[in-house]
Amino acid sequence: VQLQASGGGLVQPGGSLRLSCAASGTIADINKMGWYRQISGKQRELVATKTRGGIIDYGDSVKGRFTISRDNAKGTVDLQLTSLKPDDTAVYYCKAVVLEGSSLEDYWGQGTLVTVSS
């Protein structure tokens, strides 16, 4: 599975942005897809994930502001970011958890930079 993320950029505080991630390869084996972010100097953290069955998990800092959507058939996952704050500035990574045999393997996209600044 390969992941291609897009949609990052510069946005003003309070603004919105949409990130997209498209998987290629054996997308039928993808269990969970979602987004993580890494703020400079900090560990990578959960933003939002969605399982194939529709279970969603959000990081505490983005609840109520970000919305994840996923198309299982197309192998895509999008993240709508609203009410952005400077603290949301980070590199955002798309992640897919893929069932390979009897184990789950993690795949990461290349990351897309989101900068929130006036």
N, C-alpha and C positions, 0 to 999 in steps of 0.2 A: 504494500500500500504506500502510495506517495500522496503527500498533502501539499496543496498550493494555497497559500493565504493571500488575501489582498484587502485593500480598503483603508489602510492606515493613513495618517496624515496629521496636519496641524489644524486644531479647532480651538475656538475661544471657549472660556469657561461658560457653562450653561448650554453649550451647543450639543450637537448630535453627530453621530458617525455610525456607519455600518461596516462591519467586517464580514468577509466571506471566506469560506474555505471549501475547496473541492478536493475530494479524494479520487484517486485512480487506482486501478488494480482490482483486487478481489473485495469490492465494497460490500458484498453480501455477508462477509464474515466480520464486518465492523460491529462491535457491540455498543460501545459508548463513544460519542464524539463531543468535543467541546473546546473550550478556550481556557488558557492559563495566561498569566502575565508575570513579567519580571521587571520590577521597579529597580532602578539603578542602586546597587549596593545591597539589595535584599534578595531573599530566596524566591524562586518561582512559586506563585500562589494560584489557587483555583479562582477562576472567574465564573464559569458556568459550564455544565455538562448536561448532556441529554442521552439517555439510553435508547436503544432501538425500540424498546417498549414504551417510551415516552416519559420516563422518570427524569425529572429535572432537579439539578442541584446548583445553587448559586453561592458564591462567596458572600460573606456577611457585608462586606464593604460596597457591594454592587446591587444588593437586593432592592427592588423597587425602581431601579434606574436602568438596568440592562435587561435585555430580553433575548433569549436564545431560541432559535428555530432550526429545525433539521428536516431534510428530505432524505429518507432512508433509500429510496429507489435511485436517487441521483447521487447519493454519497456526498451531500453538501451539508454544511452547518454554517449558519449566519449568527452574528451577534449585533443587535441593535443597542448602541450606547447612547443614552440620553442624560441630560443634566450633568454633563461632564465637569469634573473638577480638576484642578492642577495635579492633585494626588493620583489621578487616573493615568498620568503620563507614565508610559511603560512600553516595553516590547511585548506584544500579544502573540501568543503561540497557539496554533491549532493542534489538537491532539486527537488521535484515534486509538481506541483499544480494540485490538483485533484478536478474534479467536483463531488460533493456529493449532490444530490438533486438539490437545487437551489443556492447552495453556493460553493465557491472555498476554499479548505482547503490545507494548506501547510504541506508537509512531508519532513523530513530531513534524510539523511544518517548519518553515524557515523563519518565521517570526515577522511581524509587521509593526512598525513603530507608530504609536499614537502619542501625540504631543498636545497637551492642553495648556494653552498660554494665551494671554492677551498681548 
